[in-house]
């Protein structure tokens, strides 16, 4: 079988305004002091691709508008809702008060493997990802409802934060993915 790449006009993309009005998966990706603007941009793009509620940028995490962030986000910073919190603990407190479950992506005592994590669709979720060197702030890890980790079999036992966020977000939205498939023509 031969495969023909689809042209950009065949992908059924929506404009930013239409995207903003579409229903979203009840997930907020919280960036805890992520220092690389390329990582921040990549997570904006991933948030757009998976249709999550938005991003919470905390501490030293870079914010739009920024050329370096835009070069990776490719405009997703314009489609994805985001907010900024100077303090990651204040951000977590805000979302907890609003009824969100707090899930930290970190290797912790008592963390569970990603494949064993099954949040309920009825409870919105905040997924906290951490700094490229230090990881998630200990104060946030200590207060999380759950700590999850991605099983790994290599020598590094770590992934790039944007890569890790993408893996986890896909697992979280996968139960909904069948309702988003395009009709076969």
C-alpha positions, 0 to 999 in steps of 0.5 A: 500500500502506498501512503500519500502525505496529507496537505495542510489543507486536508488536516481539518485544522480549526482557527484559534478562536474556534479552538478556544470555544471547543470543549477541553479535557479537564486537565491543567498542565502546571509547570513548576519553574521550568527554565527552558523556553523550548520546553515551555513552547513544546508543552504549549504545542502538546496542550493544543494537540491534546485539547487540554484546559490550559497551562499554569506557568509558575515561578521562573517559567517563561511566559508569552510573548517570547520569540524563543518560546514561540519558535517551539510553540508555533503559535499554540501560545495563542490558542491554549489558555494559560495563567501565571503564578509567581508561587507554585504552592499558591497555584496548587492551592488555587486549583485544589480549592477549585476542586482539582486533583493534584498529580505530580509527575515525579519519582517519589516514595510511594509514586505509582507507575503511569499505567496504574494511574486512572483518574476519574473523568468527573474530577478535573486534574492538575498535572505538575511537571518540574524543573529540568534539574531539580524536578517538582518542588518538594513542598508540592510533591508533599501535598500532592494527591498522587505522585506518578512516574513513567516506568523506564528501563535505561540508565538515565531514569529521567526524560526531558520534561516536555517529552514526559509531559507529552507521554503522560498527557496522551495516557490521560486523554486516551480514554476520550480519543475514540470520540475525537476520531475523524469519520472515514471518508 
